[in-house]
Amino acid sequence: MARLICLSGINKGEETELPQSGEITMGRSETNAVCIIDRKASRHHCRIIFDYENGRIMLEDLNSTNGVKVNNIPVNGSTVLRSGDHIKIGETVFILNSEDHEDSGEDTTSSTIMKKQKKYDTLLQKTSFQATKTASLMKIRPPQDNQGGTGFLSFFSSGDDKKDK
């Protein structure tokens, strides 16, 4: 089974199990299977298509405004994904963990994984999220037994703090 793990951005730490077949969409809209809270993400940014019969997972950009990158390379149209690939949408980075496809000839030893991780350290440093003093978001998760979605609160300063100075 394949999973998407969010490495940076407001969604950091979230994991999404991916289906055995079909497709999912990713973007800002709550109608997506993976809702990305990132101002640089389009409502319907990209989709991932699963073709396990042919041993492929494809990512397709849905004509997003800011594009999508796989391993820091811009995607034009669509591209094949492999386990360990980093997907960057706006300031948010995901990693694809596909246990079913790790026998694809790719070396998955811990030393190789560590070398790959060092390669992406600069990518992750570039994707840090910073909330400003005037606006910030706080993520609210419902209790585990509740099947509802994730909520967000937005806080804005009234600007009165500037008058005091």
DSSP file (Angstrom, degrees, kcal/mol; ACC not computed):
  #  RESIDUE AA STRUCTURE BP1 BP2  ACC     N-H-->O    O-->H-N    N-H-->O    O-->H-N    TCO  KAPPA ALPHA  PHI   PSI    X-CA   Y-CA   Z-CA
    1    1 A M              0   0    0      0, 0.0    98,-1.2     0, 0.0     2,-0.3   0.000 360.0 360.0 360.0 138.0    0.0    0.0    0.0
    2    2 A A  E     -A   98   0A   0     16,-0.4    16,-3.0    96,-0.2     2,-0.3  -0.658 360.0-169.6 -94.8 150.4    1.3    3.5   -0.9
    3    3 A R  E     -AB  97  17A   0     94,-2.5    94,-3.0    -2,-0.3     2,-0.5  -0.983  18.2-141.5-137.2 149.0    1.2    6.5    1.4
    4    4 A L  E     -AB  96  16A   0     12,-2.4    12,-2.5    -2,-0.3     2,-0.5  -0.956  20.2-166.8-106.0 128.6    1.8   10.2    1.1
    5    5 A I  E     -AB  95  15A   0     90,-2.4    90,-2.4    -2,-0.5     2,-0.5  -0.973  16.9-134.4-118.9 125.7    3.5   11.7    4.1
    6    6 A C  E     +A   94   0A   0      8,-2.7     7,-2.8    -2,-0.5    88,-0.3  -0.688  22.5 179.5 -82.7 123.2    3.6   15.5    4.5
    7    7 A L  E     +     0   0A   0     86,-3.2     2,-0.3    -2,-0.5    87,-0.2   0.706  62.8  11.2 -95.5 -24.8    7.1   16.7    5.5
    8    8 A S  E    S+A   93   0A   0     85,-1.3    85,-0.7   120,-0.1     3,-0.3  -0.980  90.5  49.1-153.5 162.9    6.6   20.5    5.6
    9    9 A G  S >  S-     0   0    0     -2,-0.3     3,-1.7    83,-0.2    29,-0.1  -0.449 102.7 -48.6  98.4-176.0    3.9   23.1    5.7
   10   10 A I  T 3  S+     0   0    0     27,-0.6    -1,-0.2     1,-0.3    28,-0.1   0.822 137.3  57.0 -63.5 -31.2    0.8   23.4    7.8
   11   11 A N  T >  S+     0   0    0     -3,-0.3     3,-2.3    26,-0.2    -5,-0.3   0.401  78.4 147.0 -79.5   3.8   -0.1   19.8    6.9
   12   12 A K  T <   +     0   0    0     -3,-1.7    -5,-0.2     1,-0.3     3,-0.1  -0.090  65.4  19.5 -49.2 132.1    3.2   18.5    8.3
   13   13 A G  T 3  S+     0   0    0     -7,-2.8    -1,-0.3     1,-0.3     2,-0.2   0.199  89.7 130.5  94.1 -14.8    2.9   15.1    9.8
   14   14 A E    <   -     0   0    0     -3,-2.3    -8,-2.7    -9,-0.1     2,-0.4  -0.489  39.9-160.5 -73.5 141.1   -0.3   14.1    8.0
   15   15 A E  E     -B    5   0A   0    -10,-0.2     2,-0.5    -2,-0.2   -10,-0.2  -0.974   4.5-164.8-122.6 138.5   -0.3   10.7    6.3
   16   16 A T  E     -B    4   0A   0    -12,-2.5   -12,-2.4    -2,-0.4     2,-0.3  -0.981  15.1-140.0-124.5 119.9   -2.7    9.7    3.6
   17   17 A E  E     -B    3   0A   0     -2,-0.5   -14,-0.2   -14,-0.2    -2,-0.0  -0.640  24.1-137.9 -76.0 134.7   -3.2    6.1    2.5
   18   18 A L        -     0   0    0    -16,-3.0   -16,-0.4    -2,-0.3    -1,-0.0  -0.696  18.7-107.4 -97.7 146.4   -3.5    5.9   -1.2
   19   19 A P        -     0   0    0      0, 0.0   -17,-0.2     0, 0.0    -1,-0.1  -0.159  20.7-119.0 -69.3 164.4   -6.0    3.6   -2.9
   20   20 A Q  S    S+     0   0    0      1,-0.1    32,-0.6   -19,-0.1     2,-0.3   0.762  93.1   1.7 -73.2 -26.4   -5.2    0.4   -4.8
   21   21 A S  E    S+F   51   0B   0     30,-0.1     2,-0.3    31,-0.1    30,-0.2  -0.947 103.0  42.4-153.0 170.9   -6.6    1.8   -8.1
   22   22 A G  E    S-F   50   0B   0     28,-0.9    28,-3.1    -2,-0.3     2,-0.3  -0.686  81.2 -75.0  92.0-142.6   -8.2    4.9   -9.5
   23   23 A E  E     -F   49   0B   0     -2,-0.3     2,-0.3    26,-0.2    26,-0.2  -0.980  26.5-152.4-154.3 160.5   -7.0    8.4   -8.7
   24   24 A I  E     -F   48   0B   0     24,-2.1    24,-2.6    -2,-0.3     2,-0.3  -0.949  15.9-136.8-132.0 156.8   -7.0   11.1   -6.1
   25   25 A T  E     -F   47   0B   0     -2,-0.3     9,-1.9    22,-0.2     8,-0.8  -0.847  11.2-157.7-113.2 154.1   -6.7   14.9   -6.3
   26   26 A M  E     +Fg  46  34B   0     20,-2.9    20,-1.9    -2,-0.3    19,-1.6  -0.981  37.0  94.5-129.3 140.5   -4.7   17.3   -4.3
   27   27 A G  E    S- g   0  35B   0      7,-2.0     9,-2.8    -2,-0.4    16,-0.3  -0.970  79.5 -64.7 165.2-173.2   -5.2   21.0   -3.7
   28   28 A R  S    S+     0   0    0     14,-2.5    15,-0.2    -2,-0.3    16,-0.1   0.791  94.8  96.9 -72.3 -30.3   -6.7   23.7   -1.5
   29   29 A S  S >  S-     0   0    0     14,-1.6     3,-1.5    13,-0.2    -2,-0.2  -0.318  75.5-133.6 -66.2 142.1  -10.4   22.7   -2.0
   30   30 A E  T 3  S+     0   0    0      1,-0.3    -1,-0.1     5,-0.1     5,-0.1   0.606 101.2  74.0 -69.6 -11.1  -11.9   20.4    0.7
   31   31 A T  T 3  S+     0   0    0     12,-0.1    -1,-0.3     3,-0.1    -6,-0.1   0.605  79.3  95.3 -77.4 -10.5  -13.3   18.3   -2.1
   32   32 A N  S <  S-     0   0    0     -3,-1.5     3,-0.2    11,-0.1    -6,-0.2  -0.441  81.8-128.4 -77.4 153.5   -9.8   16.9   -2.7
   33   33 A A  S    S+     0   0    0     -8,-0.8     2,-0.6     1,-0.3    -7,-0.2   0.847 108.5  38.4 -66.2 -34.1   -8.7   13.6   -1.2
   34   34 A V  E    S-g   26   0B   0     -9,-1.9    -7,-2.0    -5,-0.1     2,-0.6  -0.932  81.7-160.4-120.5 105.0   -5.6   15.5    0.1
   35   35 A C  E     -g   27   0B   0     -2,-0.6     2,-0.6    -3,-0.2    -7,-0.2  -0.767   8.4-157.8 -88.0 118.8   -6.6   19.1    1.2
   36   36 A I        -     0   0    0     -9,-2.8     2,-1.3    -2,-0.6     5,-0.1  -0.869   9.6-151.6-104.2 121.0   -3.4   21.3    1.2
   37   37 A I        +     0   0    0     -2,-0.6   -27,-0.6     3,-0.0     2,-0.3  -0.727  53.8 119.3 -92.0  90.2   -3.5   24.4    3.4
   38   38 A D    >   -     0   0    0     -2,-1.3     3,-2.0     3,-0.1    -2,-0.1  -0.929  61.4-141.1-157.0 123.9   -1.1   26.5    1.4
   39   39 A R  T 3  S+     0   0    0     -2,-0.3    51,-0.1     1,-0.3    -1,-0.1   0.705 104.0  56.3 -65.2 -18.6   -1.8   29.8   -0.3
   40   40 A K  T 3  S+     0   0    0     49,-0.1    26,-0.4     2,-0.1     2,-0.3   0.446  88.4  95.5 -91.8  -0.4    0.3   28.8   -3.3
   41   41 A A  S <  S-     0   0    0     -3,-2.0    -3,-0.1    48,-0.2     2,-0.1  -0.721  74.4-128.3 -89.3 139.8   -1.7   25.7   -4.0
   42   42 A S    >   -     0   0    0     -2,-0.3   -14,-2.5    25,-0.1     3,-0.6  -0.390  27.4-106.7 -77.1 163.0   -4.5   25.8   -6.5
   43   43 A R  T 3  S+     0   0    0      1,-0.3   -14,-1.6   -16,-0.3     2,-0.5   0.930 120.5  18.7 -57.1 -45.7   -8.0   24.6   -5.5
   44   44 A H  T 3  S+     0   0    0    -17,-0.2    -1,-0.3     1,-0.1   -17,-0.2  -0.843  83.4 163.5-125.2  91.2   -7.4   21.5   -7.7
   45   45 A H    <   -     0   0    0    -19,-1.6    17,-2.6    -3,-0.6    19,-0.5   0.933  55.3 -25.4 -82.8 -51.0   -3.7   21.4   -8.1
   46   46 A C  E     -FH  26  61B   0    -20,-1.9   -20,-2.9    15,-0.3     2,-0.3  -0.947  51.9-134.3-155.0 172.0   -2.8   17.9   -9.3
   47   47 A R  E     -FH  25  60B   0     13,-2.4    13,-2.9    -2,-0.3     2,-0.5  -0.978   8.5-142.5-135.8 152.9   -3.9   14.3   -9.3
   48   48 A I  E     -FH  24  59B   0    -24,-2.6   -24,-2.1    -2,-0.3     2,-0.5  -0.969  16.0-158.2-115.7 127.5   -2.3   11.0   -8.7
   49   49 A I  E     -FH  23  58B   0      9,-2.7     9,-2.8    -2,-0.5     2,-0.6  -0.904   5.6-148.8-110.6 130.2   -3.3    8.1  -10.9
   50   50 A F  E     +FH  22  57B   0    -28,-3.1   -28,-0.9    -2,-0.5     2,-0.2  -0.880  23.9 165.9-106.6 120.6   -2.8    4.5   -9.7
   51   51 A D  E > > +FH  21  56B   0      5,-2.7     5,-2.6    -2,-0.6     3,-0.7  -0.646   6.9 162.0-129.9  72.2   -2.1    1.8  -12.2
   52   52 A Y  G > 5 +     0   0    0    -32,-0.6     3,-0.5     1,-0.2    -1,-0.1   0.761  69.5  67.0 -68.9 -24.3   -0.8   -1.1  -10.1
   53   53 A E  G 3 5S+     0   0    0      1,-0.3    -1,-0.2    -3,-0.1    -2,-0.0   0.901 112.5  33.3 -61.6 -38.2   -1.5   -3.6  -12.9
   54   54 A N  G < 5S-     0   0    0     -3,-0.7    -1,-0.3     2,-0.2    -2,-0.2   0.347 117.2-115.8 -97.3   4.8    1.2   -1.9  -14.9
   55   55 A G  T < 5S+     0   0    0     -3,-0.5     2,-0.4    -4,-0.3    -3,-0.2   0.824  71.4 126.7  69.8  33.2    3.3   -1.1  -11.8
   56   56 A R  E   < -H   51   0B   0     -5,-2.6    -5,-2.7    26,-0.0     2,-0.4  -0.947  43.3-168.2-129.1 145.8    3.0    2.7  -12.2
   57   57 A I  E     -HI  50  81B   0     24,-0.6    24,-3.7    -2,-0.4     2,-0.3  -0.998  22.7-164.0-123.2 125.1    1.9    5.7  -10.1
   58   58 A M  E     -HI  49  80B   0     -9,-2.8    -9,-2.7    -2,-0.4     2,-0.4  -0.857  11.8-154.7-113.6 144.7    1.5    8.8  -12.2
   59   59 A L  E     -HI  48  79B   0     20,-2.9    20,-2.2    -2,-0.3     2,-0.4  -0.975  13.2-169.9-114.4 131.8    1.3   12.5  -11.1
   60   60 A E  E     -HI  47  78B   0    -13,-2.9   -13,-2.4    -2,-0.4     2,-0.3  -0.985  19.3-134.5-125.2 126.3   -0.5   14.9  -13.4
   61   61 A D  E     -H   46   0B   0     16,-2.6     2,-0.5    -2,-0.4   -15,-0.3  -0.622  12.0-147.0 -73.8 132.0   -0.5   18.7  -12.9
   62   62 A L        -     0   0    0    -17,-2.6   -18,-0.1    -2,-0.3   -16,-0.1  -0.313  59.0 -80.8 -97.7  49.4   -4.0   20.1  -13.4
   63   63 A N  S    S-     0   0    0     -2,-0.5   -17,-0.1     1,-0.1    -1,-0.1   0.886  71.6-174.4  55.1  43.3   -2.9   23.4  -15.0
   64   64 A S        -     0   0    0    -19,-0.5    -1,-0.1     1,-0.1     4,-0.1  -0.283  31.5-122.8 -66.8 153.7   -2.1   24.8  -11.5
   65   65 A T  S    S+     0   0    0      1,-0.2    -1,-0.1     2,-0.1   -24,-0.1   0.921 108.4  27.5 -64.0 -46.2   -1.1   28.4  -11.2
   66   66 A N  S    S-     0   0    0    -26,-0.4    -1,-0.2     1,-0.2    24,-0.1   0.390 105.4-134.3-102.6   2.5    2.2   27.8   -9.4
   67   67 A G        -     0   0    0    -22,-0.1    23,-0.5    22,-0.1     2,-0.3   0.032  14.6 -95.3  74.2 176.5    3.0   24.3  -10.8
   68   68 A V  E     -C   89   0A   0      7,-0.4     7,-2.6    21,-0.1     2,-0.4  -0.979  27.5-151.7-133.5 145.0    4.1   21.2   -9.0
   69   69 A K  E     -CD  88  74A   0     19,-2.3    19,-3.1    -2,-0.3     2,-0.5  -0.947   3.8-159.8-120.6 141.7    7.7   19.8   -8.6
   70   70 A V  E >  S-CD  87  73A   0      3,-2.5     3,-1.3    -2,-0.4    17,-0.2  -0.985  88.2 -10.7-117.2 121.0    8.8   16.2   -8.2
   71   71 A N  T 3  S-     0   0    0     15,-2.9    -1,-0.2    -2,-0.5    16,-0.1   0.870 130.8 -58.3  54.4  39.3   12.3   16.0   -6.6
   72   72 A N  T 3  S+     0   0    0     14,-0.3    -1,-0.3     1,-0.2    15,-0.1   0.635 114.2 118.5  67.8  18.5   12.6   19.7   -7.2
   73   73 A I  E <  S-D   70   0A   0     -3,-1.3    -3,-2.5     0, 0.0    -1,-0.2  -0.969  70.1-115.3-114.1 124.2   12.0   19.4  -10.9
   74   74 A P  E     -D   69   0A   0      0, 0.0     2,-0.6     0, 0.0    -5,-0.2  -0.271  26.3-132.3 -59.1 140.9    8.9   21.1  -12.4
   75   75 A V        -     0   0    0     -7,-2.6     2,-0.6     2,-0.1    -7,-0.4  -0.851  16.4-166.7 -98.3 124.0    6.3   18.8  -13.9
   76   76 A N  S    S-     0   0    0     -2,-0.6     2,-1.0     2,-0.2     0, 0.0  -0.942  72.6 -31.9-107.8 110.5    5.0   19.6  -17.3
   77   77 A G  S    S-     0   0    0     -2,-0.6   -16,-2.6   -16,-0.0     2,-0.3  -0.729 119.5 -21.3  84.2-104.8    1.9   17.5  -17.9
   78   78 A S  E     -I   60   0B   0     -2,-1.0     2,-0.3   -18,-0.2   -18,-0.2  -0.932  54.1-170.2-140.8 163.5    2.5   14.2  -16.0
   79   79 A T  E     -I   59   0B   0    -20,-2.2   -20,-2.9    -2,-0.3     2,-0.3  -0.984  30.8-104.5-150.2 154.9    5.3   12.1  -14.6
   80   80 A V  E     -I   58   0B   0     -2,-0.3     2,-0.3   -22,-0.2   -22,-0.2  -0.663  35.3-145.2 -81.3 135.9    5.9    8.7  -13.1
   81   81 A L  E     -I   57   0B   0    -24,-3.7   -24,-0.6    -2,-0.3     2,-0.3  -0.778  13.2-167.3-101.3 148.0    6.3    8.6   -9.4
   82   82 A R    >   -     0   0    0     -2,-0.3     3,-2.2   -26,-0.1    14,-0.3  -0.908  39.3 -80.4-127.7 158.1    8.6    6.2   -7.5
   83   83 A S  T 3  S+     0   0    0     -2,-0.3    14,-0.2     1,-0.3     3,-0.1  -0.352 118.8  28.1 -57.4 132.7    8.8    5.4   -3.8
   84   84 A G  T 3  S+     0   0    0     12,-4.0    -1,-0.3     1,-0.3    13,-0.1   0.277  85.5 141.1  96.2  -9.4   10.8    8.1   -2.1
   85   85 A D    <   -     0   0    0     -3,-2.2    11,-2.3    11,-0.2     2,-0.5  -0.390  46.8-135.6 -66.6 143.6    9.9   10.9   -4.5
   86   86 A H  E     - E   0  95A   0      9,-0.2   -15,-2.9    -3,-0.1     2,-0.5  -0.882  14.0-159.5-101.4 130.3    9.3   14.3   -3.0
   87   87 A I  E     -CE  70  94A   0      7,-2.8     7,-2.8    -2,-0.5     2,-0.6  -0.953   5.5-163.2-112.7 120.3    6.3   16.2   -4.3
   88   88 A K  E     +CE  69  93A   0    -19,-3.1   -19,-2.3    -2,-0.5     2,-0.5  -0.921  12.9 174.0-111.5 121.7    6.3   20.0   -3.7
   89   89 A I  E >   -CE  68  92A   0      3,-2.8     3,-2.3    -2,-0.6     2,-0.3  -0.971  69.4 -47.1-123.9 111.6    3.1   22.0   -4.0
   90   90 A G  T 3  S-     0   0    0    -23,-0.5   -52,-0.0    -2,-0.5   -51,-0.0  -0.511 123.2 -25.2  63.3-122.6    3.6   25.6   -3.1
   91   91 A E  T 3  S+     0   0    0     -2,-0.3     2,-0.4    -3,-0.1    -1,-0.3   0.246 120.0  99.0-102.4   9.8    5.5   25.6    0.2
   92   92 A T  E <   - E   0  89A   0     -3,-2.3    -3,-2.8   -83,-0.1     2,-0.4  -0.844  54.3-163.8-105.4 132.9    4.3   22.1    1.1
   93   93 A V  E     -AE   8  88A   0    -85,-0.7   -86,-3.2    -2,-0.4   -85,-1.3  -0.960   5.6-174.8-120.7 132.3    6.4   18.9    0.5
   94   94 A F  E     -AE   6  87A   0     -7,-2.8    -7,-2.8    -2,-0.4     2,-0.4  -0.849  13.0-146.9-116.2 155.5    5.1   15.3    0.5
   95   95 A I  E     -AE   5  86A   0    -90,-2.4   -90,-2.4    -2,-0.3     2,-0.6  -0.983  14.9-133.7-120.9 139.0    7.1   12.1    0.2
   96   96 A L  E     -A    4   0A   0    -11,-2.3   -12,-4.0    -2,-0.4     2,-0.6  -0.815  18.5-171.3 -91.9 123.0    5.7    9.0   -1.5
   97   97 A N  E     +A    3   0A   0    -94,-3.0   -94,-2.5    -2,-0.6     2,-0.6  -0.935   9.0 174.4-115.1 105.4    6.2    5.8    0.5
   98   98 A S  E >   -A    2   0A   0     -2,-0.6     3,-1.0   -96,-0.3   -96,-0.2  -0.862  12.7-180.0-118.8  96.5    5.2    2.9   -1.7
   99   99 A E  G >  S+     0   0    0    -98,-1.2     3,-1.0    -2,-0.6     4,-0.2   0.834  83.1  58.6 -63.4 -33.1    5.9   -0.4   -0.1
  100  100 A D  G 3  S+     0   0    0      1,-0.2     3,-0.3     2,-0.1    -1,-0.2   0.725 109.7  43.4 -69.5 -21.2    4.5   -2.4   -3.1
  101  101 A H  G X  S+     0   0    0     -3,-1.0     3,-1.0     1,-0.2    -1,-0.2   0.221  79.9  98.8-112.6  14.7    7.0   -0.7   -5.4
  102  102 A E  T <  S+     0   0    0     -3,-1.0     3,-0.2     1,-0.3    -1,-0.2   0.583  74.7  66.8 -79.1  -7.1   10.2   -0.9   -3.4
  103  103 A D  T 3   +     0   0    0     -3,-0.3    -1,-0.3     1,-0.2    -2,-0.1   0.123  66.8 111.6 -93.8  21.9   11.3   -4.0   -5.3
  104  104 A S  S <  S-     0   0    0     -3,-1.0    -1,-0.2     1,-0.1     3,-0.1   0.166 105.4 -88.7 -82.8  20.2   11.6   -1.9   -8.5
  105  105 A G  S    S+     0   0    0      1,-0.3     2,-0.3    -3,-0.2    -2,-0.1   0.403  89.1 135.0  90.5  -4.3   15.4   -2.3   -8.5
  106  106 A E        -     0   0    0     -4,-0.1     2,-0.5     1,-0.1    -1,-0.3  -0.639  62.1-117.4 -83.4 135.3   15.8    0.8   -6.4
  107  107 A D        +     0   0    0     -2,-0.3    -1,-0.1     1,-0.1    -4,-0.1  -0.596  33.9 177.1 -73.2 120.0   18.3    0.4   -3.5
  108  108 A T        +     0   0    0     -2,-0.5    -1,-0.1    -6,-0.1    -2,-0.0   0.069  28.6 134.7-114.1  23.1   16.4    0.9   -0.2
  109  109 A T     >  -     0   0    0      1,-0.1     4,-2.3     4,-0.0     5,-0.2  -0.318  68.9-110.9 -68.2 158.3   19.2    0.3    2.3
  110  110 A S  H  > S+     0   0    0      1,-0.2     4,-2.3     2,-0.2     5,-0.2   0.855 116.9  54.0 -62.4 -35.4   19.4    2.7    5.2
  111  111 A S  H  > S+     0   0    0      2,-0.2     4,-2.0     1,-0.2    -1,-0.2   0.901 109.9  47.2 -66.4 -39.0   22.7    4.2    3.9
  112  112 A T  H  > S+     0   0    0      2,-0.2     4,-2.3     1,-0.2    -2,-0.2   0.903 111.5  50.8 -67.4 -40.9   21.1    5.0    0.5
  113  113 A I  H  X S+     0   0    0     -4,-2.3     4,-2.4     1,-0.2    -2,-0.2   0.904 109.5  51.0 -63.4 -40.7   18.0    6.5    2.1
  114  114 A M  H  X S+     0   0    0     -4,-2.3     4,-2.1     2,-0.2    -1,-0.2   0.894 109.1  50.8 -64.4 -39.7   20.3    8.7    4.2
  115  115 A K  H  X S+     0   0    0     -4,-2.0     4,-1.4     1,-0.2    -1,-0.2   0.913 111.8  47.6 -62.8 -42.3   22.2    9.9    1.2
  116  116 A K  H  X S+     0   0    0     -4,-2.3     4,-1.2     1,-0.2    -2,-0.2   0.892 108.9  54.4 -65.4 -39.2   18.9   10.7   -0.6
  117  117 A Q  H >X S+     0   0    0     -4,-2.4     3,-0.5     1,-0.2     4,-0.5   0.899 105.0  53.1 -63.3 -39.9   17.6   12.5    2.5
  118  118 A K  H >< S+     0   0    0     -4,-2.1     3,-0.9     1,-0.2     4,-0.5   0.868 103.7  58.3 -61.2 -35.7   20.8   14.8    2.6
  119  119 A K  H 3< S+     0   0    0     -4,-1.4     4,-0.3     1,-0.2     3,-0.3   0.830 110.8  41.8 -61.8 -32.6   20.1   15.7   -1.1
  120  120 A Y  H <X S+     0   0    0     -4,-1.2     4,-2.3    -3,-0.5    -1,-0.2   0.412  85.6  95.7 -98.9   2.0   16.6   17.0   -0.1
  121  121 A D  H <X S+     0   0    0     -3,-0.9     4,-2.1    -4,-0.5    -1,-0.2   0.912  87.3  48.4 -57.9 -43.2   17.7   18.8    3.1
  122  122 A T  H  > S+     0   0    0     -4,-0.5     4,-1.7    -3,-0.3    -1,-0.2   0.878 108.7  54.5 -66.7 -35.5   18.0   22.1    1.2
  123  123 A L  H  > S+     0   0    0     -4,-0.3     4,-0.6     1,-0.2    -1,-0.2   0.926 110.1  46.3 -60.5 -44.9   14.6   21.5   -0.4
  124  124 A L  H >< S+     0   0    0     -4,-2.3     3,-0.8     1,-0.2    -2,-0.2   0.856 108.8  55.0 -68.6 -34.8   13.0   21.1    3.1
  125  125 A Q  H >< S+     0   0    0     -4,-2.1     3,-0.9     1,-0.2    -1,-0.2   0.852 105.6  53.6 -65.5 -33.1   14.8   24.1    4.4
  126  126 A K  H 3< S+     0   0    0     -4,-1.7    -1,-0.2     1,-0.2    -2,-0.2   0.644 103.1  59.3 -74.5 -14.3   13.3   26.2    1.6
  127  127 A T  T <<  +     0   0    0     -3,-0.8    -1,-0.2    -4,-0.6    -2,-0.2   0.148  70.0 134.5-105.8  20.3    9.8   25.1    2.5
  128  128 A S    <   -     0   0    0     -3,-0.9     2,-0.5  -120,-0.1  -120,-0.1  -0.420  50.5-132.6 -69.2 146.0    9.4   26.3    6.0
  129  129 A F        -     0   0    0   -120,-0.1     2,-0.5    -2,-0.1    -1,-0.1  -0.854  19.9-168.4-101.7 131.2    6.2   28.1    6.8
  130  130 A Q        -     0   0    0     -2,-0.5     2,-0.4     6,-0.0    -2,-0.0  -0.980  10.8-148.2-123.6 124.6    6.3   31.3    8.7
  131  131 A A        -     0   0    0     -2,-0.5     5,-0.2     6,-0.0     2,-0.1  -0.727  20.1-135.3 -86.5 136.6    3.2   33.0   10.2
  132  132 A T        -     0   0    0      3,-1.0     3,-0.1    -2,-0.4    -1,-0.0  -0.358  21.0-110.4 -84.5 170.4    3.3   36.7   10.3
  133  133 A K  S    S+     0   0    0      1,-0.2     3,-0.1    -2,-0.1    -1,-0.1   0.827 117.1  49.4 -68.3 -31.4    2.3   38.9   13.2
  134  134 A T  S    S+     0   0    0      1,-0.2    23,-1.4    22,-0.1     2,-0.4   0.742 121.1  21.5 -83.9 -22.7   -0.8   40.1   11.3
  135  135 A A  E     +J  156   0C   0     21,-0.2    -3,-1.0    -3,-0.1     2,-0.3  -0.988  62.9 157.4-148.6 136.3   -2.2   36.8   10.2
  136  136 A S  E     -J  155   0C   0     19,-1.4    19,-2.1    -2,-0.4     2,-0.4  -0.983  25.8-136.0-151.1 160.9   -1.8   33.2   11.3
  137  137 A L  E     -J  154   0C   0     -2,-0.3     2,-0.4    17,-0.2    17,-0.2  -0.914   8.8-161.1-118.7 145.4   -3.6   29.9   11.1
  138  138 A M  E     -J  153   0C   0     15,-2.0    15,-2.2    -2,-0.4     2,-0.4  -0.997  16.7-137.0-126.9 129.1   -4.2   27.3   13.8
  139  139 A K  E     -J  152   0C   0     -2,-0.4     2,-0.5    13,-0.2    13,-0.2  -0.668  15.5-163.3 -86.6 133.7   -5.2   23.8   12.9
  140  140 A I  E     -J  151   0C   0     11,-2.8    11,-2.2    -2,-0.4    -2,-0.0  -0.977   2.1-160.3-120.8 122.7   -7.9   22.1   14.9
  141  141 A R        -     0   0    0     -2,-0.5     9,-0.1     9,-0.2     3,-0.1  -0.853  16.8-128.5-102.9 136.4   -8.3   18.3   14.7
  142  142 A P        -     0   0    0      0, 0.0     8,-0.0     0, 0.0    -1,-0.0  -0.335  44.1 -77.2 -73.1 163.3  -11.6   16.7   15.8
  143  143 A P    >   -     0   0    0      0, 0.0     3,-1.5     0, 0.0     5,-0.2  -0.217  47.4-107.6 -56.5 154.5  -11.6   13.9   18.3
  144  144 A Q  T 3  S+     0   0    0      1,-0.3     0, 0.0    -3,-0.1     0, 0.0   0.823 118.7  53.7 -56.6 -35.9  -10.5   10.5   16.9
  145  145 A D  T 3  S+     0   0    0      2,-0.0     2,-0.4     0, 0.0    -1,-0.3   0.659  91.3  89.0 -77.4 -13.7  -14.0    9.0   17.0
  146  146 A N    <   -     0   0    0     -3,-1.5     0, 0.0     1,-0.1     0, 0.0  -0.713  63.2-159.5 -84.6 130.3  -15.4   12.0   15.0
  147  147 A Q        +     0   0    0     -2,-0.4    -1,-0.1     0, 0.0    -3,-0.1   0.296  52.9 119.3 -91.8  10.0  -15.2   11.4   11.2
  148  148 A G        -     0   0    0     -5,-0.2     3,-0.1     1,-0.1    -2,-0.0  -0.092  66.3 -97.5 -69.8 173.2  -15.5   15.1   10.4
  149  149 A G        -     0   0    0      1,-0.1     2,-0.4    -8,-0.1    -1,-0.1  -0.077  43.6 -82.3 -81.5-175.8  -12.8   17.1    8.6
  150  150 A T        -     0   0    0     -9,-0.1     2,-0.3    -8,-0.0    -9,-0.2  -0.734  43.8-149.8 -90.1 137.8  -10.1   19.3    9.9
  151  151 A G  E     -J  140   0C   0    -11,-2.2   -11,-2.8    -2,-0.4     2,-0.4  -0.713   5.1-154.2-107.0 160.4  -11.0   22.8   10.8
  152  152 A F  E     -J  139   0C   0     -2,-0.3     2,-0.4   -13,-0.2   -13,-0.2  -0.996   2.5-155.6-135.7 139.7   -8.9   26.0   10.7
  153  153 A L  E     -J  138   0C   0    -15,-2.2   -15,-2.0    -2,-0.4     2,-0.5  -0.912   9.8-154.2-110.1 141.4   -9.1   29.2   12.6
  154  154 A S  E     -J  137   0C   0     -2,-0.4     2,-0.4   -17,-0.2   -17,-0.2  -0.963   6.7-163.3-116.8 133.5   -7.6   32.4   11.2
  155  155 A F  E     -J  136   0C   0    -19,-2.1   -19,-1.4    -2,-0.5     2,-0.4  -0.950   5.7-173.6-117.7 133.6   -6.5   35.2   13.5
  156  156 A F  E     -J  135   0C   0     -2,-0.4   -21,-0.2   -21,-0.2     2,-0.2  -0.986  23.9-123.5-128.3 138.3   -5.9   38.8   12.4
  157  157 A S        -     0   0    0    -23,-1.4   -23,-0.0    -2,-0.4   -24,-0.0  -0.516  15.1-135.7 -75.5 144.9   -4.5   41.7   14.3
  158  158 A S        -     0   0    0     -2,-0.2    -1,-0.1     1,-0.1   -24,-0.0   0.607  37.9-118.1 -77.5 -11.5   -6.6   44.8   14.5
  159  159 A G  S >> S+     0   0    0      3,-0.0     3,-1.1   -25,-0.0     4,-0.7   0.372  84.8 118.0  89.2  -5.0   -3.7   47.0   13.8
  160  160 A D  H 3>  +     0   0    0      1,-0.3     4,-1.1     2,-0.2     3,-0.4   0.776  63.3  68.7 -64.6 -26.7   -4.1   48.7   17.2
  161  161 A D  H 34 S+     0   0    0      1,-0.2     4,-0.4     2,-0.2    -1,-0.3   0.782  95.1  55.3 -65.0 -25.3   -0.6   47.4   18.2
  162  162 A K  H X4 S+     0   0    0     -3,-1.1     3,-0.8     1,-0.2    -1,-0.2   0.828 102.0  56.9 -74.2 -32.3    1.0   49.8   15.7
  163  163 A K  H 3< S+     0   0    0     -4,-0.7    -1,-0.2    -3,-0.4    -2,-0.2   0.801  98.6  61.1 -69.0 -28.4   -0.8   52.8   17.2
  164  164 A D  T 3<        0   0    0     -4,-1.1    -1,-0.2     1,-0.2    -2,-0.2   0.687 360.0 360.0 -72.7 -17.7    0.8   52.1   20.6
  165  165 A K    <         0   0    0     -3,-0.8    -1,-0.2    -4,-0.4    -2,-0.2   0.450 360.0 360.0 -87.3 360.0    4.3   52.5   19.2
